[in-house]
Amino acid sequence: QNGKQIVLTSDRAPKDLDGMEERLISRFKWGLSADIQAPDLETRMAILEAKMNQEGLELPQDVVEFVCYNIKNNIRELEGVLISLVAQSSINRIDIDIELAKEVIKNFVNQMSKEITVDFIQKLVAEHFDVPVEKLKGQTRKRSIVVARQLSMYLAKNLTNKSLKSIGENFGGRDHSTVIYSCKAVQDLLDTDMIFKDTVADLQKKIKMSLNGG
């Protein structure tokens, strides 16, 4: 009525809101809706580094990466970890390193998983290659997606205790022979492409670091 804009946040669409007058819900339906996703890894790192610059703080790059791998959905928790790291370092007169970060993060996450899953590998690889997880499970033959899919299978074979049959089923119901072929294709690339080899090593490090601090 006063010509002012209203910004409303919710965990559901306007049509699914309960306990509000129908006339308000009707207005919200006519408004512009935007689906805001949780920040990805690069965004989380940028947010943490911006906070560090704002406070005049410095953290080793591996600590920044470790924190952002493990705090995925809550920006306030990122800030909380930063404050705790600085406080622990100051009180105990110790350097901020990975070991201190592990101890601090335990207070912010219920439990750091010890089991690497195929789903987790798919999500991390998809994020790295900037493709939807669904594409890894689908039939798309685009080169970049094929490489991401084959690499996911390779990592699943080497980092999980799942059978070839089980891994294939996680990729759109593919059979074990497809997993074997994919692993060979990745190994051939590892033997000939140093950049790709570095990418695989980096992803393996991220997977282990993110799940169990290894």
C-alpha positions, 0 to 999 in steps of 0.5 A: 500500500505504501509502494515499498518492496518486501523481501521474504525468505523461506525454505519453501515455495509461496504455494507451500506456505502454511498459516498465512492469509490467502491474499498474502500468498497470492501476492507472493506468487506474483512476485519474483522468486529466486532459488538460493543454493548453499555456497559452493567451495570457491564461494565459501573460501572467498567469504572466509578470506574476505572476513580474514582481510576485514579482521586483518588476519592470516591463515595458512592456505591449507587451513582455509581449504580444510575449514571450507571443505568441512563447513559447507552450509552455514556462513556463521559457522565459518566465522565461528571457526575463524574466531575459535582458531584465532582465540585458541592460537592466542590463548595457547601460544600455538600456530594455526595449522591443520591439527588445530583446525581439526580440533576446532571443527569438531565443535562445529560438526557432529561427526566427521564421517570415516567412510568415503561413499560413492555419492560423496565422490560424485558430488565432489567431482561434479563440483570440481568440473562444474557439472550437475551430479545427474549428468554423471549418472546420465547418458551424456557423451560430452567429453568433459562429462565423460571424463568426470564420470570416468574419474568418479568411477576410478576414485570410487573403485580406489577409495571405497569398498564397493564392488564394481557392480555396485559402483556401476549401479550408482552411475545410472545402472551401468554394468561392471565392464563399464567401470573397468573400461572407465578405470583403464581410460583414467589410468591411461590419462594418468600415464600421459597427462601431468595436468590431469594427474595433478587434478586426480591427486588434488581430488583424492586429497580433498576427499580424504581431508573433507571426510576424515581429516586424513 
